[in-house]
Amino acid sequence: MTTNVCIIGGGVSGVGAWWCLSQPNQPGYEWNVTLLHNAASLGGHAWTVPVPFKGQTVNVDTGVQFYAPLLYRNIDAILARQEFSKVLTQPYDGLKVGCGFPRAAGAMQNWGNMPDYGATDTTKAPGSPFALYSPAMWADAVTFQDAVDASVLGGLSQTLDPYFAANAAKYQDLATFQNMFLASYLSIINGYGATLTDQVTFGDLLPLFGSLGSGSPWPGLARFTEPSQGFTRFVDGASSFVEAMAASAAQNKPGATVTYNADVTAVYPEDQAAVVEWTDGTGSHSQSFDKVIITTDMQATSSMLAAKGTAWSSLYEKYICPLATQLLPGYCMVHTDSSVLSPDLAEGEETVQFTAYYAGDDTQPGDYNLFLTYTTYLQGNIHSECDADGLYLTMYGYVPEGVPQPVRPSNPCNAGPITQYPSKIPAQDTVLFQEYWTHGMWLPQFMLAEKRAMHMAQGPGNINYQGQSPYPIYFAGNNLTADSLEHAFLSGAIIADYAFAAPLPVIDNIPAALMYELFKEEFMFPTGTSTGADTPDVSARQAEILLHALTSPT
Ligand SMILES: Cc1cc2nc3c(=O)[nH]c(=O)nc-3n(C[C@H](O)[C@H](O)[C@H](O)COP(=O)(O)OP(=O)(O)OC[C@H]3O[C@@H](n4cnc5c(N)ncnc54)[C@H](O)[C@@H]3O)c2cc1C
């Protein structure tokens, strides 16, 4: 009986796969798990950094900031289980967005999506401190919000560009609305620095920004016209969730091996098994496993698979490189430099501040270069459990000038050198932590064709595809679903089912199960006649299922 599985990566997808395999009296339980993770603690992009500040420790989340229980039905169902009772969560209903832009003809150009900033004051006139909430801007925001809400009745697969082309007459100042208002929201959900109005559909927007009306089971989460509601934060940081999942798995089935600071350098098939090579504090290791699950981002994955053997060039390269090359770079800094805030928003009312102020460029729409904008989370407004006033997390959708060249494992997918761009960055002596990352996008539709094609690179499982990989190597991770805590967990759970017949532990929760089925059938293991080469528009189906899930009792 073969029973040894190696899981590479200790983020929520890797730990989630382990947790699924550990469920007592279920298929998968017989497998002995070895988890290799290249950091000192679990979490991955659910990474909480303990930052010493004002004589205390502030747990700053550098990846997962919030989750929405209404949307993240698996995470919500998992957290309801007794073994997760120590994971402290806190509703965060005051998620407020503020945006600052370069001045135009000396006038301030900024706004905040909250009553304090006049967001509901339809008489706001140009020249007032939050001048972009002019009557025209307000009217256009309402028009767009209404269109998003109405898409529940049809038009989910329509992308934004044709919608605006067909409905320009309904807007009082469409260009300003698009450049100054919509761009900031879309930039945040598109991985910073891009609007992608040619790709984003109403089906993408509906779950997050739409509503069935106040008082309904779905009042809306991140509305364009009011402060957000329905978000939750992890009081001790998002890592506490991943750590609780690992503790639960270890308790369910003692004996798993977890190796921290283990840098996996090579994975290759050999005979009927797969060999994993890694280095850690004790030296270099090589071990053969019956199955291997790789949950790292596709750039790291490509480095491991290309290091040895011929399977990379004969099989994996054509599936993995198209994903790896589309990942976006990012950089975050935890710091105390208030000068990165937009001066006109220095009151600090916001939770998250989109700053275009330092990206002035009069050749661009709105007089700023969207790509060079950045986003700052004001920790003082997030942490009610401690005094974090004056502590900031700033995120760039690129690598700004002046930070050290980030270390990135060499990858064979020709992603090219990392470009640094001139930008406003915190003074170095105020920086308490900084990190480089690559990531996908929150929108599941992003890289859909490439995600769907990956089923041919997956080893044998409970669905068969002609010509698929014969090797016992499997892939999970957010790059195969979408960039969120929920979607990353789903990817690991789907592999636990596909390769080990381990059922989803929260399968009794109908909305959670619907989400799981969606991502299994439409993303990771397409069924029926479409198996990846074609790219159906799944955003409409996804929105419909989400809507059903959002309005279903658990
Ligand atoms: C800046 C940012 C903000 C985000 N905000 C949110 C949010 O608010 N809400 C939300 O739901 N989601 C958010 N996300 C998305 C979410 O964090 C991720 O989708 C999710 O955490 C990814 O989990 P994963 O397990 O798939 O990958 P990862 O968390 O990346 O886990 C993979 C792990 O593999 C490890 N690894 C890499 N190479 C090796 C190697 N060679 N050997 C061993 N281990 C290796 C990595 O260190 C990493 O820990 C955000 C992401 C980012 C980057």
The ligand as an ORCA input file, in Angstrom:
! r2SCAN-3c Opt
* xyz 0 1
  C      -0.900     41.529     -1.045
  C      -1.987     40.524     -0.996
  C      -3.196     40.840     -0.393
  C      -4.211     39.903     -0.333
  N      -5.384     40.211      0.306
  C      -6.347     39.267      0.452
  C      -7.519     39.516      1.210
  O      -7.703     40.587      1.782
  N      -8.447     38.524      1.320
  C      -8.266     37.305      0.720
  O      -9.112     36.429      0.874
  N      -7.146     37.041     -0.009
  C      -6.192     37.988     -0.146
  N      -5.056     37.715     -0.866
  C      -4.946     36.412     -1.540
  C      -4.546     35.284     -0.586
  O      -3.587     35.757      0.295
  C      -3.953     34.113     -1.364
  O      -4.764     33.759     -2.463
  C      -3.773     32.861     -0.531
  O      -3.296     33.155      0.750
  C      -2.817     31.944     -1.276
  O      -2.657     30.727     -0.616
  P      -1.840     29.550     -1.311
  O      -1.666     28.493     -0.302
  O      -2.447     29.195     -2.602
  O      -0.420     30.181     -1.689
  P       0.676     30.758     -0.729
  O       0.048     31.381      0.432
  O       1.566     31.580     -1.585
  O       1.445     29.468     -0.204
  C       2.487     28.843     -0.904
  C       3.637     28.706      0.040
  O       4.710     28.017     -0.600
  C       5.898     28.517     -0.087
  N       6.996     28.235     -1.018
  C       7.330     28.924     -2.133
  N       8.413     28.379     -2.706
  C       8.751     27.319     -1.937
  C       9.808     26.372     -2.009
  N      10.717     26.390     -2.997
  N       9.888     25.428     -1.042
  C       8.960     25.370     -0.038
  N       7.955     26.252      0.062
  C       7.851     27.220     -0.874
  C       5.649     29.995      0.040
  O       6.506     30.583      0.982
  C       4.217     30.031      0.495
  O       4.171     30.104      1.888
  C      -4.019     38.637     -0.922
  C      -2.797     38.312     -1.530
  C      -1.784     39.237     -1.566
  C      -0.474     38.854     -2.197
*
